Amino acid sequence: MKTCNEHICRSVPKAEAVDQANAILFFASDLSKATTGQALVVDYGCNL
């Protein structure tokens, strides 16, 4: 029996290194100056 998470993750793309790099660049930039104490999950929503 497949779980809901397995079904959802089959239908979304896999996160690539560039996706993680973009998240790191965001936190390193001035755009994130109002962001504090956050953990950003880069997985297209597969972490349920």
Protein Blocks (a to p, Z undefined) as FASTA:
>chain_A
ZZfklmmmmmpccddfklmmmmmmmmmmmklmmgghiacddeehpaZZ
